[in-house]
Amino acid sequence: MSEDIEKKVVSIIAAVSPREESEIDANSELAELEINSLELTEVVMDLEDEYDVHVDLNTAEAWESLKTVGDVVSLIKDLLAEKSAQS
């Protein structure tokens, strides 16, 4: 499942980045992928819809705390773990 999450995050990020999906991995920095704060918000909203979770960050907080693709993957994994623990 962990690999599936990373693939989905990469796919969603690639949709708003001028980079090809094959050029993006967990170590890729969002700024280097030419992702701006508005696009990051779009990515976060898409991931919330995809995984039925709520990211409790405003745009500025997300921009400060989510620097790499791996950071986004970790956030989603953490939220899914919390959701699972509450079930």
C-alpha positions as a Markdown table, in Angstrom:
| # | Residue | x | y | z |
|---|---|---|---|---|
| 1 | Met | 0.0 | 0.0 | 0.0 |
| 2 | Ser | 2.9 | 2.4 | 0.8 |
| 3 | Glu | 4.2 | 2.1 | -2.7 |
| 4 | Asp | 0.7 | 2.7 | -4.1 |
| 5 | Ile | 0.4 | 5.9 | -2.1 |
| 6 | Glu | 3.7 | 7.2 | -3.4 |
| 7 | Lys | 2.7 | 6.4 | -7.0 |
| 8 | Lys | -0.7 | 8.2 | -6.5 |
| 9 | Val | 1.0 | 11.2 | -5.0 |
| 10 | Val | 3.5 | 11.3 | -7.8 |
| 11 | Ser | 0.8 | 11.0 | -10.4 |
| 12 | Ile | -1.3 | 13.9 | -8.8 |
| 13 | Ile | 1.8 | 16.1 | -8.5 |
| 14 | Ala | 2.8 | 15.3 | -12.1 |
| 15 | Ala | -0.6 | 16.5 | -13.3 |
| 16 | Val | 0.2 | 20.1 | -12.1 |
| 17 | Ser | 4.0 | 20.1 | -12.7 |
| 18 | Pro | 5.7 | 20.6 | -16.1 |
| 19 | Arg | 7.9 | 17.6 | -15.2 |
| 20 | Glu | 7.1 | 14.0 | -16.4 |
| 21 | Glu | 5.9 | 11.5 | -13.9 |
| 22 | Ser | 9.1 | 9.5 | -14.5 |
| 23 | Glu | 11.2 | 12.4 | -13.4 |
| 24 | Ile | 9.5 | 12.7 | -10.0 |
| 25 | Asp | 10.3 | 10.6 | -6.9 |
| 26 | Ala | 10.1 | 10.9 | -3.1 |
| 27 | Asn | 13.2 | 13.1 | -2.9 |
| 28 | Ser | 12.0 | 15.6 | -5.5 |
| 29 | Glu | 11.6 | 19.0 | -4.0 |
| 30 | Leu | 8.2 | 20.7 | -4.9 |
| 31 | Ala | 9.9 | 24.0 | -5.7 |
| 32 | Glu | 12.2 | 22.2 | -8.2 |
| 33 | Leu | 9.1 | 20.6 | -9.8 |
| 34 | Glu | 7.8 | 24.2 | -10.3 |
| 35 | Ile | 4.9 | 23.6 | -7.9 |
| 36 | Asn | 3.5 | 26.9 | -6.5 |
| 37 | Ser | 1.4 | 27.3 | -3.4 |
| 38 | Leu | -1.9 | 27.3 | -5.4 |
| 39 | Glu | -0.9 | 24.1 | -7.1 |
| 40 | Leu | 0.1 | 22.5 | -3.8 |
| 41 | Thr | -3.3 | 23.3 | -2.5 |
| 42 | Glu | -4.9 | 21.6 | -5.5 |
| 43 | Val | -2.7 | 18.6 | -4.9 |
| 44 | Val | -3.7 | 18.4 | -1.2 |
| 45 | Met | -7.4 | 18.7 | -2.1 |
| 46 | Asp | -7.0 | 15.9 | -4.7 |
| 47 | Leu | -5.3 | 13.7 | -2.1 |
| 48 | Glu | -8.0 | 14.5 | 0.5 |
| 49 | Asp | -10.6 | 13.3 | -2.1 |
| 50 | Glu | -8.6 | 10.3 | -3.1 |
| 51 | Tyr | -8.0 | 9.0 | 0.4 |
| 52 | Asp | -11.0 | 10.5 | 2.2 |
| 53 | Val | -8.8 | 12.3 | 4.7 |
| 54 | His | -8.6 | 15.9 | 5.9 |
| 55 | Val | -5.3 | 17.8 | 5.8 |
| 56 | Asp | -5.5 | 20.2 | 8.7 |
| 57 | Leu | -3.1 | 22.8 | 7.1 |
| 58 | Asn | -3.8 | 26.1 | 5.5 |
| 59 | Thr | -1.9 | 27.0 | 2.3 |
| 60 | Ala | 0.9 | 28.8 | 4.1 |
| 61 | Glu | 1.4 | 25.9 | 6.6 |
| 62 | Ala | 1.4 | 23.3 | 3.8 |
| 63 | Trp | 3.9 | 25.4 | 1.9 |
| 64 | Glu | 6.2 | 25.6 | 4.9 |
| 65 | Ser | 6.0 | 22.0 | 6.0 |
| 66 | Leu | 5.7 | 20.1 | 2.7 |
| 67 | Lys | 9.0 | 20.6 | 0.9 |
| 68 | Thr | 9.4 | 17.2 | -1.0 |
| 69 | Val | 7.2 | 14.6 | -2.6 |
| 70 | Gly | 8.2 | 12.4 | 0.3 |
| 71 | Asp | 6.8 | 14.9 | 2.8 |
| 72 | Val | 3.4 | 14.7 | 1.1 |
| 73 | Val | 3.5 | 10.9 | 1.0 |
| 74 | Ser | 4.4 | 10.9 | 4.8 |
| 75 | Leu | 1.5 | 13.2 | 5.5 |
| 76 | Ile | -1.0 | 11.0 | 3.7 |
| 77 | Lys | 0.4 | 7.8 | 5.4 |
| 78 | Asp | 0.1 | 9.5 | 8.8 |
| 79 | Leu | -3.5 | 10.6 | 8.1 |
| 80 | Leu | -4.5 | 7.1 | 6.9 |
| 81 | Ala | -2.9 | 5.6 | 10.0 |
| 82 | Glu | -4.9 | 8.0 | 12.2 |
| 83 | Lys | -8.1 | 7.2 | 10.3 |
| 84 | Ser | -7.5 | 3.5 | 10.7 |
| 85 | Ala | -6.8 | 3.8 | 14.4 |
| 86 | Gln | -10.1 | 5.6 | 14.9 |
| 87 | Ser | -12.1 | 3.0 | 13.1 |
